[in-house]
């Protein structure tokens, strides 16, 4: 039963056969219980975002299995009174750079699903070759525009407020999922650092004339206690591995297949290292697994043994 209230006026109580009232404390729990009944397909769920995927060297195998999964999902939706948003439903074929991107023939209720080369999922621009170039350009554009906005209103706020605004509005854009789309080329790192320096100039005094131009970026980033973009990437990749493999999370068991301890043999120095996978191309070496293990294995053994997260995080930043 529910009713509607407008000021002091209330409607009569009415029966509610499905759905949940707005702002109900049970809405989230009810939705989770409801959506978890999808058992006839294998989705990846994040709230109400759903992804179906298959991995194979055979294009025909991927298309065949996706057709089956989509059909099962449509049956579940029909049974449970749910409607798939056709406009937001897209398909993408992820391929190596030199492979020809084929066209997939997938349908929902006899309507073709649009195949796209890029798609924004949970705030990340994913492209068919996983280069993340479009996401990188979007990050640079957002950071620059927000820095410009803060510069226009600089005189309206004290330095402490500007520092808080800059960190929350500019750095948050860079840091979001940096360990996934990061590890760009040196040129891209320089562009990101330049934007960060422009943001830091809003907070600190200009560079003294006695300072050489070579230390230009270092001076401003050090004054505001910011890591450079390359350092931030290494920091987040190391913390990713520590949180999930050393500190233990719900993802630990799923990630064990990618992160295996080095046997070390008679060398005790390497016993806390992880096995670095063999990658034939620079593209594969930019993957999250390779980069996290590379950064982790470069740490001192004493730091690798640390179990205190706060101490570990502080040590990594230092």
C-alpha positions in Angstrom: 0.0 0.0 0.0 1.2 3.6 -0.7 -0.1 7.1 -0.9 1.1 10.5 -2.2 1.7 13.6 0.0 1.8 17.2 -1.2 2.3 19.6 1.6 -0.4 18.8 4.2 -2.6 17.0 1.6 -2.5 13.2 1.4 -4.2 10.9 -1.0 -6.0 7.7 0.0 -3.9 4.5 0.4 -3.7 2.5 -2.8 -2.6 -1.1 -3.5 0.8 -1.5 -5.2 1.1 -4.7 -7.2 4.7 -4.2 -8.6 7.6 -1.8 -8.3 8.7 0.1 -5.2 7.9 3.7 -3.9 10.5 6.4 -4.6 13.0 6.9 -1.8 12.1 3.6 -0.2 14.9 2.2 1.9 14.1 -1.2 0.5 14.3 -0.2 -3.2 18.0 -1.1 -3.6 17.7 -4.5 -1.8 14.5 -5.4 -3.7 16.2 -4.5 -7.0 19.2 -6.7 -6.2 17.0 -9.7 -5.3 15.0 -9.1 -8.5 17.9 -8.8 -10.9 19.8 -11.7 -9.4 17.3 -14.1 -10.7 18.9 -13.9 -14.1 20.3 -17.4 -14.2 19.7 -18.4 -17.8 22.6 -16.2 -19.1 26.0 -15.0 -17.8 25.9 -11.3 -17.4 28.3 -8.8 -15.7 26.2 -6.6 -13.5 26.9 -3.2 -12.0 23.7 -1.8 -10.5 21.4 -1.7 -13.6 24.2 -1.8 -16.2 24.4 -5.3 -17.8 27.1 -6.6 -20.1 27.2 -9.9 -22.0 30.6 -11.0 -23.4 32.5 -13.9 -24.9 36.2 -14.3 -25.6 37.5 -16.4 -28.4 39.7 -16.4 -31.5 36.7 -17.5 -33.5 34.4 -14.7 -34.6 31.6 -17.3 -35.4 31.9 -18.7 -31.9 31.5 -15.3 -30.3 28.5 -14.3 -32.4 26.8 -17.7 -31.9 27.1 -17.6 -28.2 26.1 -14.0 -27.9 22.9 -14.7 -29.9 22.0 -17.5 -27.4 22.7 -15.2 -24.4 20.7 -12.3 -25.8 17.8 -14.7 -26.6 17.9 -16.0 -23.0 18.0 -12.5 -21.6 15.0 -11.4 -23.7 13.0 -14.4 -22.4 13.9 -13.4 -18.8 12.8 -9.8 -19.4 9.5 -11.0 -21.0 8.8 -13.2 -18.0 9.6 -10.6 -15.4 8.1 -7.6 -17.0 11.3 -5.8 -17.9 12.0 -3.9 -21.1 15.5 -3.7 -22.7 16.4 -0.1 -23.6 17.2 -0.5 -27.3 18.7 2.9 -27.7 21.3 2.2 -25.1 22.1 -1.3 -26.2 25.2 -1.6 -28.3 27.7 -4.3 -29.3 31.4 -4.0 -29.8 34.0 -6.4 -31.1 37.4 -6.1 -29.4 40.2 -7.1 -31.8 44.0 -6.7 -32.1 45.1 -3.6 -34.0 45.9 -5.4 -37.3 42.8 -7.5 -37.4 39.8 -6.6 -39.6 36.9 -5.6 -37.5 34.0 -7.7 -38.7 30.3 -6.8 -38.5 28.2 -8.7 -35.9 24.7 -9.7 -36.7 22.9 -9.5 -33.3 19.2 -8.7 -32.8 16.7 -7.9 -30.0 13.2 -8.8 -30.9 14.1 -8.8 -34.6 15.7 -5.3 -34.3 19.4 -5.1 -35.1 21.8 -4.0 -32.3 24.1 -1.2 -33.4 27.8 -2.1 -33.5 30.1 0.7 -32.4 33.8 1.4 -32.4 33.7 3.2 -29.0 31.4 3.0 -26.0 31.3 4.8 -22.7 30.8 2.2 -19.9 30.9 3.3 -16.2 32.6 6.6 -17.2 35.4 5.0 -19.3 35.5 5.4 -23.1 36.3 1.9 -24.4 37.4 1.5 -28.0 37.6 -1.6 -30.1 41.5 -1.8 -29.9 41.6 -0.8 -26.2 43.9 2.1 -26.9 41.8 4.4 -24.7 42.8 7.4 -26.9 39.3 8.9 -26.9 39.1 8.5 -23.1 42.5 10.2 -22.8 41.4 13.1 -24.9 38.2 13.4 -22.8 40.2 13.4 -19.6 42.5 16.2 -20.9 39.5 18.3 -22.1 37.7 17.9 -18.7 40.8 18.7 -16.7 41.6 21.8 -18.8 38.0 23.2 -18.8 37.7 22.7 -15.0 41.0 24.4 -14.5 39.9 27.3 -16.6 36.7 27.6 -14.7 38.6 27.7 -11.4 41.0 30.3 -12.8 38.0 32.6 -13.7 36.8 32.5 -10.1 40.2 32.4 -8.4 39.7 35.7 -6.6 36.5 34.6 -5.0 38.1 31.9 -2.9 40.9 31.6 -0.3 43.9 29.4 -1.2 42.8 26.6 1.0 39.4 26.3 -0.8 41.1 26.5 -4.2 43.3 23.6 -3.1 40.3 21.5 -2.2 38.3 22.4 -5.3 41.3 21.7 -7.6 41.9 18.3 -6.1 38.2 17.3 -6.2 37.4 18.7 -9.6 40.6 18.3 -11.6 42.6 15.4 -10.1 39.6 13.2 -9.6 39.1 13.1 -13.4 42.7 12.0 -13.9 42.7 9.4 -11.1 39.4 7.7 -12.1 40.4 4.2 -13.3 43.9 5.4 -14.2 45.3 2.0 -13.7 43.0 0.7 -16.5 43.5 3.4 -19.2 46.8 4.7 -18.0 50.4 3.9 -19.0 50.2 6.3 -22.0 53.3 7.4 -24.0 55.8 9.9 -22.6 54.2 12.6 -24.8 50.8 12.0 -23.2 52.3 12.0 -19.7 53.8 15.4 -20.5 50.5 16.8 -21.6 48.7 15.6 -18.4 51.5 17.0 -16.3 51.2 20.4 -18.1 47.5 20.6 -17.2 48.3 19.6 -13.6 50.9 22.4 -13.4 48.3 24.9 -14.7 46.0 23.8 -12.0 48.7 24.0 -9.3 49.5 27.6 -10.4 46.1 28.6 -9.0 47.3 27.6 -5.5 51.1 28.3 -5.2 53.2 31.3 -5.9 54.9 31.7 -9.3 58.2 30.0 -10.0 61.2 32.0 -8.6 63.5 33.4 -11.3 66.4 31.5 -9.7 64.8 28.2 -10.5 65.8 26.7 -13.8 63.1 26.0 -16.4 64.1 22.3 -16.3 62.5 22.0 -12.8 59.4 23.9 -13.8 56.9 21.1 -13.5 58.6 19.6 -10.5 58.5 22.9 -8.6 54.7 23.3 -8.8 53.8 19.7 -8.3 56.1 19.5 -5.2 54.6 22.6 -3.7 51.1 21.2 -3.8 52.3 17.7 -2.9 51.0 16.1 -6.1 52.4 13.1 -7.8 53.1 13.4 -11.5 50.8 11.5 -13.9 53.3 8.8 -14.4 53.8 8.4 -10.6 50.1 8.4 -10.1 49.7 5.5 -12.5 52.4 3.5 -10.7 50.9 4.3 -7.3 47.4 3.1 -8.3 48.6 -0.1 -10.0 50.6 -1.0 -6.9 47.7 -0.3 -4.6 45.4 -2.3 -6.8 47.6 -5.4 -6.4 48.1 -4.8 -2.7 44.4 -4.4 -2.0 43.2 -7.4 -3.9 46.1 -9.9 -3.4 47.9 -8.9 -0.2 45.1 -7.2 1.8 42.4 -9.6 0.4 39.1 -8.5 -1.1 36.1 -10.3 -2.7 38.1 -10.3 -6.0 41.1 -12.1 -4.6 40.1 -15.6 -5.7 39.1 -14.4 -9.2 42.5 -12.7 -9.7 44.7 -15.6 -8.5 44.8 -17.0 -12.0 46.6 -13.8 -13.2 48.8 -13.2 -10.2 51.0 -16.1 -9.1 53.9 -16.0 -6.6 57.4 -16.5 -7.8 58.9 -19.7 -6.4 62.1 -17.8 -5.9 64.2 -21.0 -5.6 67.1 -20.4 -3.2 66.8 -16.6 -3.5 64.8 -15.3 -0.6 64.9 -11.8 -2.1 62.4 -12.7 -4.8 60.1 -14.9 -2.8 57.5 -12.0 -2.5 57.6 -11.3 -6.2 54.9 -12.3 -8.7 55.5 -14.1 -11.9 55.8 -11.6 -14.7 53.9 -12.9 -17.8 55.7 -13.1 -21.1 54.3 -10.5 -23.5 55.5 -10.3 -27.1 54.3 -6.8 -28.0 54.4 -3.4 -26.3 50.6 -3.3 -26.5 50.4 -6.4 -24.2 53.0 -5.0 -21.9 50.7 -2.0 -21.2 48.0 -4.3 -19.8 47.0 -4.0 -16.2 48.4 -7.4 -15.1 51.8 -6.8 -16.6 52.1 -3.3 -15.3 51.0 -4.2 -11.7 53.4 -7.0 -11.5 56.3 -4.9 -13.0 55.7 -2.2 -10.4 55.3 -4.6 -7.5 58.5 -6.5 -8.3 60.4 -3.3 -8.3 59.6 -2.6 -4.6 62.0 -3.4 -1.8 61.4 -6.8 -0.2 60.8 -5.2 3.2 57.9 -3.2 1.7 56.5 -6.2 -0.1 56.1 -8.0 3.2 54.1 -5.1 4.8 50.5 -5.9 5.8 49.6 -2.6 7.3 47.7 -0.8 4.5 48.2 2.8 5.8 51.9 2.3 6.3 52.2 0.7 2.8 50.2 3.5 1.1 52.3 6.2 2.8 55.6 4.4 1.9 54.5 4.1 -1.7 53.7 7.8 -2.0 57.0 8.7 -0.4 
